[in-house]
């Protein structure tokens, strides 16, 4: 049941339990932070000891699945109607998914992680040329193809079922092939509650730990005291900016900030590359990336069985758990900004492009820092090992224009925090509002307040590490959920492929009594959204109601779902034994003709007066790739009958 007021528009079955669980868990950690940390640490240690092999196997399987989907015939399927255009330009799209998924990690681990692997490798002697090569490749492993494949598969599953099947953009939709229409009941609500809780905890702990690192940087650069009051000011300052960004919306807030930080990151990378040993760095990036790719399989599946080490649990397994626990949040956000792209384009964009940029970034910063340490600057290595948070700033001391570059880095860190927080708040709002992101501004801002309060409370009571450990431990059960969702995705893709092979082109009613002149006139017009909305209500819905009534007379239960006042769609659904059997939906899609085509159009905003949309027929297997704009009510009934007859005969 939805609870709607001028201030809130939420799914109470998700919103209320989520807040209750969040507050209860935070209270537990606040009351007994040490005991909570001990409990969660025991659970995490048990997972590392008993399930490391499962994590390694699963991550490899996910990467394999992404490769199969990208380069098979399924790669041509579009995430949306077959005639859909991408909602965002390539640069804006990559900027947003990068900022939400990993941006802040580059700033803190670009120097710190390679140096730590160089000085404390999993096996072998530290400080050698071999440990230097291994340090960069291990860093690429943790931030490369395997890691991004986790986000990619989760986002792909959600985008496919949302944009091809018309389901809400929430985690429950990924389980439609497994539980059918029960995703709309208590089971589906429980899935979304789990996602909201994990996402909130993940963002809150990252914000708290990140603020502590930002505080360390300010202390190192400007002598700002590392005290609780300063950290609280930083927390609420960042979340205030995130609240403004969320209030402005996806296009005006998150998109613009992500693009700004992409330009700054590219500029900083080029600066370090130019002022450093350019030829050595370029050669190192190329060699290390080639070594990473050529050894991807052996490195990914290295469990150190014959050389047992605690390093595996502290680094690789920790990373895989963290990436999996963040998959609901980042997956939903990436899905939200990826409508209109093919599966192949999507998977390459989400896995290959970020990995290449990360390889260059980690190569340039990591190799530069390692070269300095190997050349006699042992103080840099000691500083990074003792306080990883200031590793980047200590590294910048060896470059020209240190003060200016450090300020730019601080600015980037803040923006990355803001983009992570506002995209997180956007996703939390969508999950608690049934997948809609056009809720009242107050509701979107509310989630930034929740994140800020949880983060600041835990930071003051030293409960962040306990909650972080709990979040990572939750990755084990969620990994099983991902495997089930992958199976459901393949089953749906197979069904869609079979349906497309069997379907023949649809022919509209060609009776001589048809008013073909009116039909021709409709085809030549570029309709306004008001006209399309009227057509949906007076012709399409009326035809569905008429068809549904006739089905009822023949003992077939059916439902007409009216979302015209929401996303503009209307659908006829026939279910059997609780599972959806047939679906004929007519949704709105941007019309890509003339001056009306706009690559940054937001389909979620339709219908809006002044833009142009057309009516796209969508069946249970996906878009049927044709428009029925301008048909008469009897013609629409005939088209529904043709599709239902095809369904019954196949």
C-alpha positions as CSV (number, residue, x, y, z in Angstrom):
1,X,0.0,0.0,0.0
2,X,1.3,3.4,-0.9
3,X,1.1,6.3,1.6
4,X,0.8,9.6,-0.3
5,X,0.8,13.1,1.2
6,X,2.0,16.4,-0.2
7,X,5.3,15.6,1.6
8,X,5.8,11.9,1.1
9,X,5.0,9.3,-1.6
10,X,6.4,6.0,-0.4
11,X,5.8,2.3,-0.4
12,X,5.1,1.8,3.3
13,X,5.8,-1.9,3.1
14,X,9.4,-0.9,2.4
15,X,9.8,2.6,3.9
16,X,8.6,1.8,7.5
17,X,10.4,-1.5,8.0
18,X,13.6,-0.1,6.5
19,X,13.7,2.8,8.9
20,X,12.8,0.6,11.8
21,X,15.6,-1.9,11.1
22,X,18.1,0.9,10.5
23,X,17.4,2.7,13.7
24,X,17.4,-0.6,15.7
25,X,20.8,-1.7,14.2
26,X,22.3,1.7,14.8
27,X,21.1,1.7,18.4
28,X,22.6,-1.7,19.0
29,X,26.0,-0.5,17.6
30,X,25.8,2.7,19.6
31,X,25.0,0.9,22.9
32,X,27.6,-1.8,22.5
33,X,30.1,-0.8,19.8
34,X,32.9,-3.1,21.0
35,X,30.7,-6.2,21.4
36,X,29.1,-5.5,18.0
37,X,32.5,-5.2,16.4
38,X,33.6,-8.5,18.0
39,X,30.5,-10.3,16.9
40,X,30.7,-9.1,13.3
41,X,34.4,-9.7,13.2
42,X,33.9,-13.4,14.2
43,X,31.3,-13.7,11.4
44,X,33.6,-12.1,8.9
45,X,36.5,-14.3,10.0
46,X,34.3,-17.4,9.6
47,X,33.4,-16.3,6.1
48,X,37.0,-15.8,5.1
49,X,38.0,-19.2,6.5
50,X,35.2,-21.2,5.0
51,X,33.8,-19.3,2.0
52,X,36.9,-17.6,0.4
53,X,36.7,-20.3,-2.4
54,X,33.1,-19.4,-3.0
55,X,33.7,-15.7,-3.3
56,X,36.6,-16.3,-5.8
57,X,34.5,-18.8,-7.8
58,X,31.5,-16.5,-7.9
59,X,33.5,-13.4,-9.0
60,X,35.0,-15.4,-11.8
61,X,31.6,-16.8,-12.9
62,X,30.1,-13.3,-13.0
63,X,32.9,-12.0,-15.2
64,X,32.4,-15.0,-17.5
65,X,28.7,-14.4,-17.7
66,X,29.3,-10.7,-18.7
67,X,31.6,-11.9,-21.5
68,X,29.1,-14.4,-22.7
69,X,26.3,-11.8,-22.7
70,X,28.4,-9.1,-24.4
71,X,29.5,-11.2,-27.3
72,X,26.5,-13.5,-27.9
73,X,23.4,-12.7,-29.8
74,X,21.9,-11.3,-26.6
75,X,24.3,-8.4,-26.8
76,X,22.1,-6.8,-29.5
77,X,19.1,-6.5,-27.2
78,X,18.4,-2.9,-26.2
79,X,17.6,-1.9,-22.6
80,X,14.3,-0.4,-23.4
81,X,12.1,-0.4,-26.5
82,X,14.0,-1.5,-29.7
83,X,13.8,2.1,-31.0
84,X,14.9,3.7,-27.8
85,X,17.8,6.2,-27.7
86,X,20.3,6.5,-24.8
87,X,19.1,8.9,-22.2
88,X,22.6,10.4,-21.8
89,X,25.6,11.1,-23.9
90,X,28.5,8.7,-23.6
91,X,30.7,11.1,-21.5
92,X,27.9,12.0,-19.1
93,X,26.9,8.3,-18.7
94,X,30.5,7.1,-18.0
95,X,31.0,10.1,-15.6
96,X,28.0,9.2,-13.5
97,X,28.6,5.5,-13.3
98,X,32.2,6.1,-12.5
99,X,31.5,8.7,-9.8
100,X,28.9,6.5,-8.1
101,X,30.8,3.3,-8.4
102,X,34.5,4.0,-7.6
103,X,35.5,7.7,-7.9
104,X,36.4,8.3,-4.2
105,X,38.5,5.1,-4.2
106,X,40.9,6.5,-6.8
107,X,41.8,9.4,-4.6
108,X,42.6,7.4,-1.5
109,X,43.9,4.1,-2.9
110,X,45.7,5.3,-6.1
111,X,48.9,5.8,-4.1
112,X,48.1,3.9,-0.8
113,X,47.2,0.4,-2.1
114,X,50.1,-0.1,-4.6
115,X,52.6,1.1,-2.0
116,X,51.2,-1.2,0.7
117,X,51.4,-4.2,-1.6
118,X,54.9,-3.2,-2.6
119,X,56.1,-3.0,1.0
120,X,54.0,-5.9,2.3
121,X,53.3,-8.4,-0.6
122,X,51.1,-11.5,0.0
123,X,54.1,-13.7,-0.6
124,X,57.8,-13.1,-1.4
125,X,60.2,-10.4,-0.4
126,X,59.1,-6.8,-0.1
127,X,60.7,-3.8,-1.8
128,X,61.9,-5.7,-4.9
129,X,61.2,-5.3,-8.6
130,X,59.0,-8.4,-8.4
131,X,56.9,-7.0,-5.6
132,X,56.6,-3.7,-7.5
133,X,55.1,-5.5,-10.5
134,X,52.9,-7.6,-8.3
135,X,51.7,-4.5,-6.4
136,X,50.3,-2.8,-9.5
137,X,48.7,-6.0,-10.9
138,X,47.0,-6.8,-7.6
139,X,45.7,-3.3,-7.3
140,X,44.3,-3.7,-10.9
141,X,42.7,-7.0,-9.9
142,X,40.8,-5.4,-7.0
143,X,39.6,-2.4,-9.1
144,X,39.4,-3.9,-12.6
145,X,37.3,-6.3,-14.6
146,X,36.2,-8.6,-11.8
147,X,35.1,-5.7,-9.6
148,X,33.1,-3.8,-12.3
149,X,31.5,-7.1,-13.5
150,X,29.7,-7.3,-10.2
151,X,28.2,-3.9,-10.7
152,X,27.5,-4.6,-14.4
153,X,25.6,-7.8,-13.9
154,X,23.4,-6.4,-11.1
155,X,22.7,-3.2,-13.1
156,X,22.0,-5.2,-16.3
157,X,19.5,-7.5,-14.5
158,X,17.6,-4.5,-13.1
159,X,17.7,-2.4,-16.3
160,X,16.5,-5.4,-18.4
161,X,13.5,-6.2,-16.2
162,X,12.6,-2.5,-15.8
163,X,13.0,-1.3,-19.3
164,X,12.1,-4.4,-21.3
165,X,9.5,-5.9,-19.0
166,X,8.0,-2.7,-17.4
167,X,8.8,-3.7,-13.8
168,X,9.8,-1.1,-11.1
169,X,13.4,-0.2,-10.9
170,X,14.0,-1.8,-7.5
171,X,15.9,-4.9,-6.5
172,X,12.7,-7.0,-6.3
173,X,12.3,-6.9,-10.1
174,X,15.5,-9.0,-10.5
175,X,13.6,-12.0,-9.0
176,X,10.6,-11.8,-11.3
177,X,11.6,-15.0,-13.2
178,X,12.0,-16.8,-9.9
179,X,8.8,-15.8,-8.0
180,X,6.6,-14.1,-10.6
181,X,4.0,-11.7,-9.4
182,X,4.9,-12.4,-5.8
183,X,7.5,-9.6,-6.2
184,X,4.6,-7.2,-5.7
185,X,3.8,-8.8,-2.3
186,X,5.6,-9.3,1.1
187,X,8.5,-11.2,-0.5
188,X,9.3,-8.4,-2.9
189,X,9.0,-5.8,-0.1
190,X,11.4,-7.9,2.1
191,X,13.9,-7.9,-0.8
192,X,13.8,-4.1,-1.2
193,X,14.0,-3.7,2.6
194,X,17.2,-5.8,2.6
195,X,18.6,-3.6,-0.2
196,X,17.7,-0.3,1.5
197,X,19.3,-1.4,4.8
198,X,22.5,-2.6,3.1
199,X,22.8,0.4,0.9
200,X,22.2,2.9,3.8
201,X,24.8,1.1,6.0
202,X,27.3,1.0,3.1
203,X,27.0,4.7,2.3
204,X,26.9,5.8,5.9
205,X,30.1,3.8,6.8
206,X,31.9,5.0,3.7
207,X,30.9,8.6,4.4
208,X,32.1,8.3,8.0
209,X,35.4,6.7,7.2
210,X,35.9,9.1,4.3
211,X,35.3,12.1,6.4
212,X,37.9,10.8,8.8
213,X,40.3,10.6,5.9
214,X,39.4,14.0,4.6
215,X,40.0,15.4,8.1
216,X,43.4,13.8,8.1
217,X,44.2,15.5,4.8
218,X,43.1,18.9,6.1
219,X,45.2,18.3,9.2
220,X,48.3,17.4,7.1
221,X,47.9,20.3,4.7
222,X,46.5,23.1,6.8
223,X,46.8,22.0,10.4
224,X,43.1,21.7,10.9
225,X,42.5,19.8,14.2
226,X,41.3,16.2,13.9
227,X,38.5,16.6,16.4
228,X,34.9,15.4,16.5
229,X,33.3,18.8,16.0
230,X,35.3,19.4,12.8
231,X,34.4,15.9,11.5
232,X,30.7,16.6,12.2
233,X,30.9,19.9,10.3
234,X,32.5,18.1,7.4
235,X,29.8,15.4,7.5
236,X,26.9,17.7,7.5
237,X,28.6,20.1,5.0
238,X,29.0,17.3,2.5
239,X,25.5,16.0,3.1
240,X,24.1,19.5,2.7
241,X,25.7,19.8,-0.7
242,X,24.4,16.3,-1.5
243,X,20.9,17.4,-0.5
244,X,21.0,20.4,-2.8
245,X,22.2,18.1,-5.6
246,X,19.4,15.6,-5.0
247,X,16.9,18.4,-4.9
248,X,18.1,19.7,-8.2
249,X,17.5,16.3,-9.8
250,X,19.6,13.8,-11.7
251,X,20.4,16.0,-14.7
252,X,21.0,19.3,-13.0
253,X,22.8,17.9,-9.9
254,X,24.4,14.5,-10.1
255,X,25.2,14.6,-13.8
256,X,26.9,18.0,-13.7
257,X,29.0,17.2,-10.6
258,X,30.1,13.9,-12.2
259,X,31.1,15.6,-15.4
260,X,33.1,18.3,-13.5
261,X,35.0,15.7,-11.5
262,X,35.7,13.7,-14.6
263,X,37.4,16.7,-16.2
264,X,39.3,17.4,-13.0
265,X,40.4,13.7,-12.7
266,X,41.7,13.7,-16.3
267,X,43.5,17.0,-15.8
268,X,45.2,15.7,-12.6
269,X,46.2,12.4,-14.3
270,X,47.7,14.3,-17.2
271,X,49.6,16.7,-14.8
272,X,51.2,13.8,-12.9
273,X,52.1,12.0,-16.1
274,X,53.7,15.1,-17.6
275,X,55.7,16.3,-14.6
276,X,56.8,12.8,-13.7
277,X,59.0,10.4,-15.7
278,X,56.6,10.3,-18.6
279,X,58.2,7.5,-20.7
280,X,58.7,5.3,-17.7
281,X,55.1,5.8,-16.5
282,X,53.6,5.1,-19.9
283,X,55.8,2.0,-20.3
284,X,54.9,0.8,-16.9
285,X,51.2,1.3,-17.5
286,X,51.3,-0.7,-20.7
287,X,53.5,-3.5,-19.2
288,X,51.5,-3.8,-16.0
289,X,48.1,-3.8,-17.8
290,X,49.3,-6.4,-20.2
291,X,50.6,-8.5,-17.3
292,X,47.3,-8.0,-15.5
293,X,45.2,-9.1,-18.5
294,X,47.5,-12.1,-19.4
295,X,47.4,-13.4,-15.8
296,X,43.8,-12.5,-15.1
297,X,42.6,-16.1,-14.7
298,X,45.5,-17.3,-12.5
299,X,45.5,-14.2,-10.4
300,X,41.7,-14.1,-9.9
301,X,41.7,-17.8,-8.7
302,X,44.8,-17.6,-6.6
303,X,43.7,-18.8,-3.1
304,X,47.3,-19.1,-1.8
305,X,46.5,-22.8,-0.9
306,X,50.2,-23.7,-0.9
307,X,51.4,-20.4,0.6
308,X,48.7,-19.6,3.3
309,X,48.5,-16.0,4.1
310,X,46.2,-13.6,6.0
311,X,46.7,-11.2,3.2
312,X,43.9,-12.8,1.1
313,X,41.2,-12.2,3.7
314,X,42.4,-8.7,4.5
315,X,42.5,-7.6,0.9
316,X,40.9,-9.6,-1.9
317,X,38.1,-11.3,0.0
318,X,37.4,-8.0,1.8
319,X,37.2,-6.2,-1.6
320,X,34.9,-8.8,-3.1
321,X,32.6,-8.6,-0.1
322,X,32.6,-4.8,-0.3
323,X,31.8,-4.7,-4.0
324,X,29.0,-7.2,-3.6
325,X,27.5,-5.4,-0.7
326,X,27.4,-2.2,-2.8
327,X,25.9,-3.9,-5.8
328,X,22.3,-3.0,-5.0
329,X,23.0,0.7,-4.7
330,X,25.4,1.1,-7.6
331,X,23.5,-1.4,-9.7
332,X,20.2,0.5,-9.4
333,X,21.9,3.8,-10.1
334,X,23.7,2.5,-13.2
335,X,20.5,1.0,-14.4
336,X,18.7,4.3,-13.9
337,X,21.1,6.1,-16.3
338,X,21.5,3.4,-18.9
339,X,18.2,3.2,-20.6
340,X,18.4,2.9,-24.4
341,X,21.8,1.2,-24.6
342,X,22.3,-2.3,-26.0
343,X,23.5,-5.1,-23.7
344,X,26.8,-5.2,-25.5
345,X,27.3,-1.5,-25.3
346,X,26.3,-1.5,-21.7
347,X,28.6,-4.3,-20.6
348,X,31.6,-2.9,-22.4
349,X,30.9,0.6,-21.1
350,X,30.5,-0.6,-17.5
351,X,33.4,-3.1,-17.3
352,X,36.1,-2.3,-20.0
353,X,36.1,1.5,-20.0
354,X,36.4,2.0,-16.2
355,X,39.0,-0.7,-15.9
356,X,41.2,0.9,-18.6
357,X,41.0,4.3,-16.9
358,X,41.7,2.7,-13.4
359,X,44.7,0.8,-14.9
360,X,46.1,4.1,-16.2
361,X,45.4,5.9,-12.9
362,X,46.8,3.2,-10.6
363,X,49.7,2.8,-13.0
364,X,50.7,6.4,-13.1
365,X,50.2,7.2,-9.3
366,X,51.2,3.8,-8.0
367,X,54.4,3.5,-10.2
368,X,55.3,7.1,-9.4
369,X,55.1,6.5,-5.7
370,X,56.9,3.1,-5.8
371,X,59.7,4.7,-7.9
372,X,60.1,7.4,-5.3
373,X,60.3,4.9,-2.5
374,X,62.7,2.7,-4.4
375,X,64.8,5.8,-5.1
376,X,65.4,6.4,-1.4
377,X,62.3,8.3,-0.2
378,X,61.5,5.7,2.5
379,X,59.6,8.4,4.4
380,X,56.8,8.3,1.8
381,X,56.4,4.5,2.3
382,X,56.3,4.8,6.1
383,X,53.7,7.6,5.9
384,X,51.5,5.6,3.6
385,X,51.7,2.4,5.7
386,X,51.1,4.3,9.0
387,X,48.3,6.7,7.7
388,X,47.0,5.6,4.3
389,X,44.6,8.6,4.3
390,X,47.4,11.1,3.7
391,X,49.2,8.9,1.2
392,X,48.0,11.0,-1.8
393,X,49.0,14.3,-0.1
394,X,52.4,13.1,0.9
395,X,53.0,12.0,-2.7
396,X,52.0,15.4,-4.0
397,X,54.8,16.9,-1.9
398,X,57.2,15.6,-4.5
399,X,55.4,17.4,-7.4
400,X,55.5,21.1,-8.4
401,X,52.6,23.4,-7.4
402,X,52.0,21.2,-4.4
403,X,49.6,23.5,-2.6
404,X,47.4,24.2,-5.7
405,X,47.3,20.6,-6.7
406,X,46.4,19.5,-3.1
407,X,43.5,22.0,-3.0
408,X,42.3,20.6,-6.3
409,X,42.5,17.1,-4.9
410,X,40.5,18.1,-1.8
411,X,37.9,19.6,-4.1
412,X,37.7,16.4,-6.1
413,X,37.4,14.4,-2.9
414,X,34.5,16.5,-1.7
415,X,32.7,16.3,-5.1
416,X,33.2,12.5,-5.2
417,X,31.7,12.3,-1.7
418,X,28.8,14.4,-2.8
419,X,28.1,12.4,-5.9
420,X,28.3,9.1,-4.0
421,X,26.0,10.5,-1.3
422,X,23.4,12.1,-3.6
423,X,23.3,9.1,-6.0
424,X,22.9,6.9,-2.9
425,X,20.0,9.1,-1.6
426,X,18.4,9.0,-5.0
427,X,18.6,5.2,-5.1
428,X,17.3,4.9,-1.5
429,X,14.4,7.1,-2.4
430,X,13.6,5.0,-5.5
431,X,13.7,1.7,-3.6
432,X,11.4,3.1,-0.9
433,X,9.0,4.7,-3.4
434,X,8.4,1.7,-5.7
435,X,11.1,2.6,-8.3
436,X,9.9,6.2,-8.9
437,X,12.4,9.0,-8.7
438,X,10.0,11.9,-9.3
439,X,8.9,12.0,-5.7
440,X,8.7,15.3,-3.7
441,X,11.9,17.1,-3.0
442,X,11.5,16.8,0.7
443,X,11.4,13.0,0.4
444,X,14.6,12.9,-1.7
445,X,16.4,15.2,0.8
446,X,15.1,13.1,3.7
447,X,17.5,10.2,2.8
448,X,20.5,12.5,2.9
449,X,19.5,13.5,6.4
450,X,19.2,9.8,7.4
451,X,22.6,9.0,6.0
452,X,24.2,12.0,7.8
453,X,22.6,11.2,11.1
454,X,23.7,7.5,11.0
455,X,27.2,8.3,9.9
456,X,27.8,11.0,12.5
457,X,26.4,9.0,15.3
458,X,28.6,6.0,14.5
459,X,31.6,8.2,14.0
460,X,31.3,9.7,17.5
461,X,31.0,6.3,19.1
462,X,33.6,4.4,17.1
463,X,30.9,2.2,15.6
464,X,31.8,2.6,12.0
465,X,34.1,-0.3,11.7
466,X,31.5,-2.6,13.3
467,X,28.9,-1.6,10.8
468,X,31.3,-1.8,7.9
469,X,32.2,-5.4,8.9
470,X,28.5,-6.2,9.2
471,X,27.8,-4.8,5.7
472,X,30.6,-6.8,4.1
473,X,29.4,-10.0,5.9
474,X,26.0,-9.4,4.3
475,X,27.6,-10.0,0.9
476,X,27.6,-13.8,1.4
477,X,23.8,-14.2,1.4
478,X,23.4,-11.5,-1.2
479,X,25.8,-13.3,-3.5
480,X,23.4,-16.3,-3.5
481,X,20.7,-13.9,-4.5
482,X,22.8,-12.6,-7.4
483,X,23.3,-16.1,-8.7
484,X,19.5,-16.7,-8.7
485,X,18.9,-13.4,-10.5
486,X,21.5,-14.4,-13.2
487,X,19.7,-17.6,-13.8
488,X,16.4,-15.7,-14.1
489,X,18.0,-13.2,-16.6
490,X,19.2,-16.0,-18.9
491,X,15.8,-17.7,-18.8
492,X,14.1,-14.4,-19.7
493,X,16.6,-13.6,-22.5
494,X,16.1,-17.1,-23.9
495,X,12.3,-16.7,-23.9
496,X,12.6,-13.3,-25.5
497,X,14.9,-14.7,-28.2
498,X,12.5,-17.6,-29.0
499,X,9.5,-15.2,-29.0
500,X,11.3,-12.9,-31.5
501,X,12.1,-15.8,-33.8
502,X,8.5,-17.0,-33.8
503,X,6.8,-13.6,-34.1
504,X,5.8,-12.4,-37.5
505,X,5.4,-8.7,-38.4
506,X,2.1,-7.4,-37.1
507,X,-0.4,-6.2,-39.6
508,X,-3.0,-3.7,-38.6
509,X,-6.7,-4.0,-39.6
510,X,-6.9,-3.3,-43.4
511,X,-10.7,-3.6,-43.8
512,X,-12.0,-1.3,-46.5
513,X,-14.1,0.4,-43.8
514,X,-11.0,1.6,-42.0
515,X,-10.6,5.4,-42.0
516,X,-7.2,5.2,-43.6
517,X,-7.1,9.0,-44.2
518,X,-7.2,9.7,-40.5
519,X,-4.6,7.0,-39.9
520,X,-2.3,8.6,-42.5
521,X,-2.8,12.0,-41.0
522,X,-1.9,10.7,-37.6
523,X,1.3,9.1,-38.9
524,X,2.4,12.4,-40.5
525,X,1.9,14.4,-37.2
526,X,4.3,14.8,-34.4
527,X,1.9,14.5,-31.5
528,X,2.1,16.5,-28.3
529,X,2.2,14.6,-25.0
530,X,-1.3,15.8,-24.1
531,X,-2.6,14.2,-27.3
532,X,-0.7,11.0,-26.6
533,X,-2.0,10.9,-23.1
534,X,-5.6,11.4,-24.3
535,X,-5.0,8.6,-26.9
536,X,-3.8,6.3,-24.2
537,X,-6.8,7.0,-22.0
538,X,-9.6,7.2,-24.6
539,X,-8.5,4.6,-27.2
540,X,-5.9,2.2,-25.8
541,X,-7.3,1.8,-22.3
542,X,-10.8,1.6,-23.6
543,X,-9.7,-1.1,-26.0
544,X,-8.1,-3.1,-23.2
545,X,-11.1,-2.8,-21.0
546,X,-13.3,-4.0,-23.8
547,X,-11.0,-7.0,-24.5
548,X,-10.7,-7.7,-20.8
549,X,-14.5,-7.8,-20.4
550,X,-14.8,-10.4,-23.2
551,X,-12.1,-12.5,-21.6
552,X,-14.0,-12.5,-18.4
553,X,-17.1,-13.7,-20.2
554,X,-15.0,-16.7,-21.4
555,X,-13.7,-17.5,-17.9
556,X,-10.2,-15.9,-18.3
557,X,-9.2,-13.6,-15.5
558,X,-7.4,-10.4,-16.6
559,X,-6.4,-7.0,-15.3
560,X,-6.0,-3.6,-16.9
561,X,-3.2,-1.7,-15.1
562,X,-3.6,2.1,-15.6
563,X,-0.3,4.0,-15.1
564,X,-1.2,6.8,-17.4
565,X,-1.0,9.4,-14.7
566,X,2.3,8.0,-13.6
567,X,4.8,6.9,-16.3
568,X,2.2,7.1,-19.0
569,X,1.7,3.4,-19.6
570,X,-1.3,1.2,-19.6
571,X,-1.3,-2.6,-19.8
572,X,-3.5,-5.7,-20.1
573,X,-2.3,-8.6,-18.0
574,X,-3.4,-12.2,-17.8
575,X,-2.1,-14.3,-14.9
576,X,-2.4,-18.0,-14.3
577,X,-1.6,-19.7,-10.9
578,X,-0.1,-16.5,-9.6
579,X,2.3,-16.1,-12.5
580,X,2.0,-13.5,-15.3
581,X,1.2,-15.4,-18.6
582,X,0.4,-12.7,-21.1
583,X,1.1,-9.0,-21.1
584,X,0.2,-6.4,-23.7
585,X,1.4,-2.9,-22.6
586,X,1.5,0.4,-24.4
587,X,4.2,2.6,-23.0
588,X,5.6,6.0,-23.9
589,X,9.0,6.3,-25.6
590,X,10.8,9.4,-27.0
591,X,10.2,9.9,-30.7
592,X,13.6,10.3,-32.5
593,X,12.6,12.4,-35.4
594,X,13.7,15.8,-36.5
595,X,14.3,18.4,-33.9
596,X,12.3,16.4,-31.4
597,X,15.1,13.9,-30.8
598,X,17.2,14.8,-27.8
599,X,19.8,12.4,-26.5
600,X,19.6,13.7,-22.9
601,X,15.8,13.4,-22.8
602,X,14.6,11.8,-19.6
603,X,11.8,9.3,-20.4
604,X,10.9,9.1,-16.7
605,X,9.6,12.6,-17.0
606,X,7.1,11.7,-19.7
607,X,4.5,12.9,-20.3
608,X,5.5,16.6,-20.3
609,X,3.9,19.2,-22.4
610,X,6.2,20.4,-25.1
611,X,8.1,17.1,-25.7
612,X,7.2,14.4,-28.1
613,X,6.4,10.8,-27.3
614,X,5.0,7.8,-29.2
615,X,3.2,4.7,-28.0
616,X,5.4,1.6,-28.0
617,X,3.9,-1.9,-27.7
618,X,5.6,-4.0,-25.1
619,X,4.9,-7.7,-24.6
620,X,5.9,-10.1,-21.8
621,X,9.1,-10.9,-23.8
622,X,10.0,-7.3,-24.3
623,X,9.3,-4.5,-26.8
624,X,7.4,-5.5,-29.9
625,X,9.2,-2.7,-31.7
626,X,6.1,-1.0,-33.2
627,X,4.0,2.0,-32.5
628,X,0.1,2.1,-32.5
629,X,-0.3,5.8,-32.4
630,X,-3.4,6.9,-34.3
631,X,-5.1,3.5,-34.5
632,X,-8.8,3.4,-33.7
633,X,-10.2,1.5,-30.8
634,X,-11.4,-1.5,-32.9
635,X,-7.9,-1.6,-34.5
636,X,-6.2,-1.7,-31.1
637,X,-8.6,-4.5,-30.1
638,X,-7.6,-6.4,-33.2
639,X,-3.9,-5.9,-32.5
640,X,-4.3,-7.2,-28.9
641,X,-6.2,-10.2,-30.3
642,X,-3.4,-10.9,-32.8
643,X,-0.8,-10.9,-30.2
644,X,-2.9,-13.0,-27.8
645,X,-3.6,-15.5,-30.6
646,X,0.1,-15.7,-31.3
647,X,0.8,-16.3,-27.6
648,X,-1.8,-19.1,-27.4
649,X,-0.5,-20.8,-30.6
650,X,3.2,-20.8,-29.5
